[in-house]
Every structure is written in structure tokens, then in C-alpha cells.
């Protein structure tokens, strides 16, 4: 990879209890903030890195003690 090639990271914020709130962004700070806010409001949320061949979980947040 030469210096002119840039890989753009795409982060998907998945909110399981409220899928209509799920969104994608290229800003990790925004994704983590959304994850915490949505997790506090709805329950289980995740930030996924969808840039590579496989999705990887960057962080999860769940303010509810049991399940969603």
C-alpha cells in the first residue's frame, strides 16, 4: 500500500431494541457516543467496524441488566 492509498473506516452503530435508530458513520468518536446514548435509552447496542472483509465489534453497551 503506498502513501496515497487511504482506507476509510466505516462504523455501524446497531441498536437491537430499536433498529430504526441504527446508523453508520466514519467517525469513531461519534459512533461510540451514539452507542452509549442509545444503550442508555434502549438497551443493547454495538459499534461494528464494517470496513474489512469481516465485521468486528469495536464496543458494546447495555444499560439494562437482563436482555434487551
GIWOFEN-V696177 format. One record per residue. N is the residue number from 1. PSI is psi in radians with two decimals (999 if undefined). NEAR is the number of other C-alpha atoms within 12 Angstrom. Layout:
N&PSI&NEAR, N&PSI&NEAR
//
This chain:
1&2.19&6, 2&3.06&6, 3&-0.31&6, 4&-0.16&6, 5&2.21&7, 6&2.43&9, 7&2.14&13, 8&2.15&14, 9&2.28&20, 10&2.21&24, 11&2.25&32, 12&2.13&33, 13&1.96&42, 14&2.14&36, 15&1.82&32, 16&-0.80&25, 17&-0.40&21, 18&1.35&18, 19&-0.42&17, 20&-0.26&13, 21&-0.18&22, 22&2.55&26, 23&2.92&26, 24&2.58&26, 25&2.82&25, 26&0.10&21, 27&1.96&19, 28&-0.68&23, 29&-0.74&17, 30&-0.73&20, 31&-0.76&34, 32&-0.66&30, 33&-0.80&22, 34&-0.70&31, 35&-0.81&38, 36&-0.77&26, 37&-0.81&24, 38&-0.64&34, 39&-0.66&33, 40&-0.59&21, 41&-0.76&21, 42&-0.53&28, 43&-2.33&27, 44&2.12&30, 45&2.74&38, 46&2.65&37, 47&2.13&38, 48&2.41&30, 49&1.95&27, 50&0.32&24, 51&-0.49&20, 52&-2.91&14, 53&-0.58&7, 54&2.57&9, 55&2.48&17, 56&2.49&19, 57&2.18&22, 58&-0.74&24, 59&2.77&25, 60&2.71&28, 61&2.35&31, 62&1.92&26, 63&-0.26&19, 64&2.51&16, 65&-0.63&12, 66&2.09&8, 67&-2.59&14, 68&999&19
//
